[in-house]
Amino acid sequence: MAELGLITILLALALAVYGMLASVIGQMRGLPALVQSGRNATYLVALALIISSFSLVSAFLSNDFQVRYVFEHSNLAMPRIYTWVAIYAGNEGSLLFIATVFGILAAAAVAFAPRRFLPSLPYSNAVLMLILVFFLSVLASLANPFITLDFTPADGRGINPLLVHPGMFAHPPMLMTGLVMVSIPFSFAVGALLSKQVADQWVDVARVWGIIAWATLGTGLLLGSWWAYTILGWGGYWAWDPVENAGLMPWLGLTAFIHSIMVQKRQGMFRMWNLALINLTFGLSLFGMFINRGGPVPSVHSFAASSLGWVFLTFMIVGTIAPFALFFIRYNLIKSARPLESSLSREAAFLVNNLLLLGVAFVTLWGVVYPLVSEVFSGFTVTVGEPFYNQVNGHLFLGLIFLMGVGPLLPWRRAAGGAFKRTLLYPAIAALATLAILAIAGIRNPYALAAFTLFALVTAGILQEWFRGARVRHRRGETYPLAFLRLMASNRPRYGGYVVHLAVIVLGVGIVGSSFYGTQRDVLLSPSQSVTVEGYELTYVESRTVQQADRRESFFTLDVSRNGQPLTTLEAERTFYPEFNISATRAGIRSTPVEDLYVVPSEAREGDPSIGFRIFVNPLVWWMWLAGPIMILGTAIALWPSRSSTPPPAPPVRSSAHRAKAPVR
């Protein structure tokens, strides 16, 4: 299986090189058969990589420890189900996963590209294959997952204990897929530049792939927060770690791109801006891969780090400079159809939204690279902590939430002052009422007050738009439920976007509540002892220890009551892995829409029955996890095809004689 896996990698590399050359040469010389051959090579690359990946899966399932990668990332004691996580637990396997996923995505992008994009498609296919050539070259030469040992060990070293978590089945794959999927809309944009088809032919297909990449990357980030919250045992879900930031920055770029490309699609504006924006987002995704692959910034999340940092740094530099060089070469061809007419318009709101999103991205980027800058210029490494990000980005996020509430209420091109005031009236009343209620309730933190007030503004604006649209249809004889459903179907990108905005608000509620109003307390308890934290009475019942082949599992049981009434029984877990000299913690969590009770145990000391517990009460965290399904729902609505979106059939081609008689206009 190792030989088959390596052979198919080499075959995929050869096919990718051929597909790239055949696409470009065939298009430049007007050879349709050669262009089609290049497309067929793209499909075969995906097939070859699927076979290679299944070869690695087979080696894991058969415990073939002679394959070095299998030996280093699995063992006989590992829970069988986590074999699937072990496949991408290291550098070589994760690179094969990325190449395989990207090969499949590239084949799908080429196969389902709209017909109106056909003049540019060979160049886009060549760009896709060029990116894949890079990954396959690294796999074939520097990160071969199928290297075999001279002997067959009886057992392997095992998987990193922190990866033994249900979230690992989805978090790393979705994060890696989201990062590499940025290459799809980027390739369509570069293909348009190379073919000089730089008007709006590429917009629809780039929008679809951009939204899919945005949703995939966003889901991966949210799942990563859940993983950190449940297994790292520090009571939080986001710490502005370099690897977390590496996924956030391209997500912010995609958010800006998706909003901005709507203006180009509808108004023919922002053509240069959108091409520059997708180039920049692609560069940020390459930076994310660089940080994950042995970048110089340390991170607790760099499980697949390696010595290949210089390779990915080179790829990042070339992959950022070359598209912008092409952009400036084609600069005169990509002017917008018309300029921005008014600062009080939806287009202007989208532009400011883009600038704020990029502001957050560049503040985050500066925080990531500042330790390197400080070391170069001062000789000392100065790290940037969470307070810096929160203080600087917090204000920018408030501005984004404000625009999320006001922007959709503005008309295109130019807003009439009186009409806009009337549209904003009820959302503003809802926001001010929320502010008053929170102030009466004793909320005094200015940032929390501002955030919750803006959340109310956005929510009221969305509900107002839905109600007005449904009311118009209701007056035509439809019931309100039917009117609402047909309203959603009438403009799915718009109303699906509103659902996504609601997901962002729900996420924001969880972040603000847990960030400003959480409680932490450290206690030392012996069996039968109790402690009261924020109205919860916790009684330490017992602990038990189970010795496994490769780990020692300790379980701690606590009874929880409130006002004398039993609520639940929590079981927290702490597992020690001697081989790795590392402990993994599973917090005991009681989660409700109001707050989470979160309990983390410390190490048990021999001969001492008392155990240290760190107890958190985290308000509104439950809403963060609810935001994920809402976001996916909104994305599905926005992407769901409608009958009206089907392009009309092309008009019949007239003869040359008929064209000669046609009047010239």
Secondary structure, DSSP 8 states (H G I E B T S, - for coil): -HHHHHHHHHHHHHHHHHHHHHHHHHHHTT-HHHHHHHHHHHHHHHHHHHHHHHHHHHHHHTT-TTBHHHHHH--TTS-GGGHHHHTTSSHHHHHHHHHHHHHHHHHHHHHT--GGGTTTHHHHHHHHHHHHHHHHHHHHHT--TT-B-SS--SS-----GGG-SGGGGTHHHHHHHHHHHTHHHHHHHHHHHHHT--SSTTHHHHHHHHHHHHHHHHHHHHHHHHHHHHHS-SS-S----HHHHHHHHHHHHHHHHHHHHHHHHHHS--HHHHHHHHHHHHHHHHHHHHHHTT-SS--TT-TT--S-HHHHHHHHHHHHHHHHHHHHHTGGG---SS----SSSHHHHHHHHHHHHHHHHHHHHHHHHHHHHHHHHHSS-----HHHHHHHHHHHHHHHHHHHHHGGGS-SS---HHHHHHHHHHHHHHHHHHHHHHHHTT---HHHHHHHHHHHHHHHHHHHHHHHHHHHHHTTT--HHHHHHHHHHHTHHHHHHHHHHHHHHHHHHHHHHHHHH-EEEEEEE-TT-EEEETTEEEEEEEEEEEE-SS-EEEEEEEEEEETTEEEEEEEEEEEEETTTTEEEEE-EEEE-SSEEEEEEE----TT---EEEEEEEEETTHHHHHHHHHHHHHHHHHHS--GGGS---------HHHHHHS---
